[in-house]
Amino acid sequence: MVPVFFVSYSGLFGIVVACVMFGFVLGMQDSIYPAAVCELVPLGRRGTAYGVFYVVLGFGTFVSGVVFGYFLEKDFSMAVLVVFTLLLQIGAILALSHSRKTIF
């Protein structure tokens, strides 16, 4: 959410700050996600799990870009963006807690 704020309200400086922040977050996530997949999946299924994970991650990144681009294009308020993001995060947490109990 912070990068959206910088891009929306701070001009070129905001875009640069948003890009740097995105790089930091991506670097942190890219080192943590494979470890999480390794923890959740048995050894014999890890290759498939990594493949499925990165396909879903790529598709989700595409869809989120389209959705947030639409929100910004239609001038939705920052509060709507924050609430939408929080609801998606809560849904993801619930899905992960459920999948850990049932799939593996």
LINDA-V805776 format. One record per run of one state. SS is the DSSP state (H for helix, E for strand, - for the rest). FROM is the first residue (numbers start at 1). TO is the last residue. If there is no record, write none. Layout:
BEGIN
ss=SS from=FROM to=TO
ss=SS from=FROM to=TO
END
This chain:
BEGIN
ss=- from=1 to=1
ss=H from=2 to=9
ss=- from=10 to=10
ss=H from=11 to=40
ss=- from=41 to=42
ss=H from=43 to=73
ss=- from=74 to=77
ss=H from=78 to=102
ss=- from=103 to=104
END
